[in-house]
Amino acid sequence: MADGSDAAGLRGAALLDALDRVALDGLDVNTVADAIDPRELGRDDFRRLLSSLIRLSEGAPAFSLAKVDPTRFATLVSRASRAQLEAVVASRPLRERVLDEIFARMGAHIRVDRARALDAVIHWRLSGGTGAGGYDRYATTISGGACTVSRTVEGARPRVTITLSPVDFFRLITHQATPAVLFVTGKIKVKGDLAFAAGLIGYFDLPKPA
């Protein structure tokens, strides 16, 4: 059986296979991210990658998704095909972990200079979920230049409610699609302040894929 030093020289599908069977001493989640390009993998392989990293993180925190560099994370997601992303969200536990990770990062990417005077609650409804109405629901509150996230959407009335699929949400936050394009193609629905929703991404400094 290979050890971590053997796996360190692997790339792509070979490294993905190794994640399932070796002790990866000396590696971390960013090393793995640098060595794998979703465009070179099969439809189910991106799901396998994320599942393997989550499993490994239970015993080795260095493999936690939270430790993936923002640019690397955006690059991985942007290079994944729609079919690969759909395979990810089809797995209930994996879907929740990835969505939770993305929303957890929002606070770190808020543009304080633009959001300092803003006070708004945004409700997100992601289709195909197990919550009320068949949605996974998140609430982001922007106030005083900070952004906080909650899975509880009761309370303050939202300035806008945004409904879209998880895959289109991934494409939106990795600069693969704009709110305007998603809106005119019917892939995003907005209830409330349309003008605010159109400019919402501008309040965040979202990392661009490499």
Buried (B, 14 or more C-beta within 10 A) or exposed (E): EBEEEEBBEBEBBEBBBBBEEBBBEEBBBBBBBBBBBBEEBBEBBBBBBBBBBBEBBEEBEBBBBEBBBBEBBBBBBBBBBBEBBBBBBEBEEBBBBBBBBBBEBBBEBBBEEBBEEBEBBBBBBBBBBEEEEEBBBBBBBBBEBEBEBBEEBEEEEBBBBBBBBBBBBBBBBBBBBBBEBBBEEEBBBBEBBEEBBBEBBEBBBBBEBE
